[in-house]
Amino acid sequence: MSALTVTHSRRQFKFRWSRFFIYLVLIISVVFFLVPIYLLLITSFKSYQEVNMANMWNFPLKLSLESFKYAWFGSETGGYRGLSGNFVNSLILVIPASLTSAIVGSLNGYVFSKWKFKGSDAIFSLMLFGMFIPYQSILIPLVQVLQWISTFTNPIIHAIQGSTVISGSHTFMYWLGELIPGYGTIGGLIMVHVIYGLPIATLTFRNYYAGISRELIEAGMIDGDGFLGLYRHILFPISMPGFVVVLIWQFTSIWNDFLFGIIVTSDPNVQPITVALNNLAGSYIVEWNVQMAGALLSSLPTLLVYIFLSQYFIRGLMAGSLKG
């Protein structure tokens, strides 16, 4: 056997073992990640009597949907509210917050990439600095600012809402009042998420627009377009990849947020689903099957977003959202 053949065989041997270890690490990581999901799924379909440490890993003897019913509608005997109302709260929160972050971030990116002005780089750097500040460190000033805003908005909220409860259900005017920014309102929570979503949205659009040639902007100026005209006729129509990236990112982060939800809102009627999920534990006992069913229900929107839109998210990144 020649020396060349021996060297080639050794390289193949090393390659096989290195690939083996890589796949082994990946498989262990996947199993480690999927074990909690497996427990969540099988526990959510068990009855309360089946949930114990002895058969924690076993499949349910009989598939039961009662836990999903109690998680969604609540239980008077268990002493907990259902998630249905809070699910709607999260939708009311996440849709305008995501859209506003994307639109304002798009305009910011347009300004920072195509309308350079004195100090623009410093302002952009300060905005990005906000991405690295831990949320926990600003909770006290955040609450103080929202309470200060409430001194101006509370009279408006009370005037709009008036008598809001009719036959146990909230009226349209009640929810209209809740959309006004202030401490303890969904509007205040929307404002917080919009502000803290702007750095990543601005960065995404700024880098995306940086790849667009200056000649397009100059051609629009020759045609008579001004600041908003250039954005509307040139940049906005080709911004879909950037909007997809920002909307998916914001939707997922806002829907999964717990910290701001529990700090900014105290009324169970307006809290998002993540806070309600924490409150799903009863006053007397913890029904783990109901808890797991609630966790599964609350994760469905982000799961569906991932299943149906993940390919567009990747395409958006590849199209230049993070270039520049």
C-alpha positions in Angstrom: 0.0 0.0 0.0 1.5 3.4 -1.0 2.0 6.2 1.4 -0.6 8.3 -0.6 -3.2 5.6 -0.1 -2.5 5.4 3.7 -2.7 9.2 4.1 -6.0 9.2 2.2 -7.4 6.4 4.4 -6.4 8.3 7.5 -8.1 11.4 6.3 -11.3 9.5 5.5 -11.2 7.9 9.0 -10.8 11.3 10.7 -13.5 12.7 8.6 -15.9 9.9 9.5 -15.2 10.2 13.2 -15.5 14.0 13.2 -18.8 13.7 11.4 -20.0 11.1 13.8 -19.3 13.3 16.8 -21.0 16.3 15.1 -24.1 14.3 14.5 -24.0 12.9 18.0 -23.9 16.3 19.6 -26.7 17.5 17.3 -28.9 14.5 18.2 -28.3 15.0 21.9 -29.1 18.7 21.6 -32.4 17.9 19.8 -33.4 15.2 22.3 -32.6 17.6 25.2 -34.8 20.3 23.5 -37.7 18.0 22.7 -38.0 16.2 26.0 -39.9 19.1 27.7 -42.1 19.4 24.6 -42.9 15.7 24.9 -43.8 16.1 28.5 -46.0 19.1 27.7 -47.9 17.3 25.0 -48.6 14.0 26.8 -49.5 15.8 30.1 -51.9 18.2 28.4 -54.0 15.2 27.1 -54.1 13.4 30.5 -56.8 13.6 33.1 -56.0 15.1 36.5 -56.0 11.7 38.1 -53.3 10.5 35.7 -50.9 13.3 36.4 -48.3 12.1 38.9 -44.6 11.3 39.2 -45.0 7.6 38.8 -46.4 7.7 35.2 -45.0 11.2 34.2 -43.4 9.8 31.0 -46.2 7.4 30.0 -48.7 8.1 27.3 -52.2 8.9 28.6 -54.4 5.9 29.1 -57.3 7.8 27.4 -57.0 11.0 25.5 -58.8 13.8 27.3 -59.6 17.3 26.1 -60.9 18.5 29.4 -57.7 20.2 30.3 -57.9 22.4 27.2 -61.5 23.3 28.0 -60.5 24.3 31.6 -57.4 26.2 30.3 -59.5 28.1 27.8 -62.7 28.8 29.8 -61.4 28.5 33.4 -62.8 26.7 36.4 -64.8 28.0 39.3 -64.0 25.0 41.4 -60.3 25.2 40.6 -60.3 29.0 41.3 -58.7 30.2 38.1 -59.7 32.2 35.0 -59.4 30.9 31.5 -57.1 32.2 28.8 -59.7 33.1 26.2 -60.0 36.7 27.2 -56.3 37.2 27.6 -55.7 35.6 24.3 -57.8 38.4 22.7 -55.8 40.9 24.8 -52.5 39.6 23.3 -53.9 39.9 19.8 -55.0 43.5 20.5 -51.5 44.1 21.8 -49.3 42.4 19.3 -51.0 43.5 16.0 -50.7 47.3 16.4 -47.4 47.1 18.3 -45.8 45.0 15.5 -47.2 47.1 12.7 -46.2 50.4 14.3 -42.7 49.2 15.1 -42.3 48.0 11.5 -43.6 51.3 9.9 -41.7 53.6 12.2 -38.5 51.5 12.0 -38.8 51.6 8.2 -39.0 55.4 8.2 -36.1 55.6 10.6 -34.0 53.3 8.4 -34.9 55.4 5.4 -33.7 58.6 7.2 -30.5 57.1 8.5 -29.5 55.4 5.2 -30.6 58.0 2.6 -30.9 61.4 4.4 -27.7 61.8 6.3 -27.6 64.8 8.6 -25.2 66.2 11.2 -25.1 63.9 14.2 -27.2 61.1 12.4 -24.5 58.5 13.1 -24.4 59.4 16.8 -28.2 59.3 17.1 -28.2 55.9 15.3 -25.6 54.6 17.7 -27.5 55.8 20.7 -30.6 54.1 19.4 -28.8 50.8 18.9 -27.4 51.2 22.5 -31.0 50.7 23.7 -30.8 47.1 22.4 -28.2 46.2 25.0 -29.8 47.7 28.1 -31.4 45.0 30.3 -35.1 45.5 30.6 -34.9 44.9 34.4 -32.7 48.0 34.9 -35.3 50.4 33.5 -38.5 49.1 35.1 -38.7 51.8 37.8 -38.2 54.8 35.5 -40.5 53.1 33.0 -43.4 52.8 35.5 -42.8 56.4 36.6 -43.0 57.7 33.0 -46.2 55.7 32.4 -47.7 57.0 35.6 -46.8 60.6 34.6 -48.5 60.0 31.2 -51.5 58.6 33.0 -52.1 62.0 34.8 -53.0 63.4 31.4 -54.7 60.4 29.8 -56.7 59.0 32.7 -59.4 61.7 32.4 -59.7 60.9 28.7 -59.9 57.2 29.4 -62.6 57.6 32.1 -64.6 59.9 29.8 -64.5 57.4 26.9 -65.2 54.3 29.0 -67.9 55.7 31.2 -70.1 52.8 32.3 -68.3 49.9 30.5 -69.8 46.7 31.7 -73.0 45.5 30.2 -74.3 42.0 31.2 -70.8 41.1 32.3 -69.1 41.9 29.0 -67.0 45.0 28.1 -68.3 47.4 25.5 -66.4 48.8 22.5 -65.9 52.0 24.3 -64.1 50.2 27.1 -61.6 48.7 24.7 -61.2 52.0 23.0 -60.2 53.6 26.3 -57.8 50.7 27.0 -55.9 51.6 23.8 -54.9 55.0 25.1 -51.4 55.0 26.5 -51.0 55.1 30.3 -50.0 52.9 33.2 -52.3 49.8 33.5 -53.7 50.0 29.9 -53.0 47.9 26.8 -52.2 51.2 25.1 -49.3 51.7 27.6 -48.0 48.2 26.9 -48.2 48.8 23.2 -46.2 52.0 23.5 -43.5 50.2 25.6 -43.1 47.4 23.0 -43.0 49.8 20.1 -40.3 51.8 21.7 -38.2 48.8 22.6 -38.8 47.2 19.2 -37.5 50.3 17.3 -33.8 49.7 17.6 -33.8 46.3 15.9 -36.4 47.5 13.4 -34.4 50.5 12.6 -31.2 48.5 12.2 -32.9 46.0 9.9 -34.4 48.6 7.6 -31.3 50.9 7.6 -29.1 48.0 6.5 -31.7 46.9 3.9 -32.0 50.4 2.4 -28.2 50.9 2.4 -28.0 48.4 -0.5 -30.4 50.4 -2.6 -28.6 52.5 -5.2 -28.5 56.3 -4.8 -29.4 56.7 -8.5 -33.0 55.5 -7.7 -33.4 58.2 -5.1 -32.0 60.8 -7.5 -34.3 59.7 -10.2 -37.3 60.1 -7.9 -36.1 63.6 -7.0 -35.9 64.5 -10.7 -39.5 63.3 -11.0 -40.5 65.7 -8.3 -40.8 63.4 -5.3 -40.1 64.8 -1.9 -39.2 63.1 1.4 -42.4 61.1 1.7 -42.8 60.7 -2.0 -39.5 58.9 -2.3 -40.4 56.6 0.5 -43.8 55.9 -0.9 -43.0 55.4 -4.6 -39.5 53.9 -4.4 -38.5 52.4 -1.0 -41.8 51.1 0.4 -42.8 48.9 -2.6 -39.5 47.0 -2.4 -39.4 46.7 1.4 -41.5 43.6 1.8 -38.5 41.4 2.8 -37.6 43.8 5.6 -41.2 44.1 6.8 -41.5 40.3 6.9 -38.3 40.1 9.1 -39.4 42.8 11.5 -43.0 41.7 11.8 -42.1 38.1 12.5 -39.4 39.2 15.0 -41.7 41.7 16.8 -44.7 39.4 16.8 -42.8 36.6 18.4 -41.0 38.7 21.0 -44.1 40.7 22.0 -46.3 37.6 22.2 -43.8 35.8 24.4 -43.1 38.7 26.7 -44.0 38.3 30.4 -42.0 41.0 32.2 -43.5 44.1 30.7 -47.0 42.5 30.8 -47.0 41.9 34.5 -45.3 45.2 35.3 -47.4 47.6 33.2 -50.8 45.9 33.6 -52.3 44.9 36.9 -56.0 44.3 35.8 -56.5 40.6 34.9 -59.0 41.8 32.3 -56.4 43.5 30.2 -53.3 41.4 30.9 -51.7 39.4 28.0 -51.8 35.7 27.8 -48.4 35.1 29.2 -49.3 36.7 32.5 -52.7 34.8 32.5 -50.8 31.6 32.0 -48.8 32.3 35.1 -52.1 32.9 37.0 -53.6 29.7 35.7 -52.4 27.8 38.8 -55.4 27.6 41.1 -55.7 29.1 44.5 -55.7 25.7 46.2 -54.1 23.1 43.9 -52.0 23.1 40.7 -53.6 21.1 37.9 -50.6 20.3 35.8 -52.5 19.0 32.9 -54.4 22.3 32.7 -51.1 24.2 33.0 -49.6 22.2 30.2 -52.7 22.6 28.0 -52.6 26.4 28.6 -48.9 26.5 27.7 -49.7 24.7 24.4 -52.6 27.0 23.6 -50.6 30.1 24.3 -47.7 29.0 22.1 -49.9 28.2 19.1 -49.8 31.6 17.4 -46.0 31.8 17.5 -45.8 28.1 16.4 -48.1 28.8 13.4 -46.0 31.9 12.5 -42.9 29.8 12.5 -44.5 27.0 10.5 -46.0 29.2 7.8 -43.6 32.2 7.7 -40.2 30.9 8.6 -39.2 30.5 5.0 -40.1 34.1 4.3 -38.1 35.2 7.4 -35.0 33.5 6.0 -35.6 34.9 2.5 -35.9 38.4 4.1 -32.6 38.0 5.8 -31.0 36.7 2.6 -32.5 39.5 0.6 -30.3 42.0 2.5 -32.1 42.8 5.8 -28.9 42.4 7.7 -26.4 43.6 5.1 -24.5 46.8 5.3 
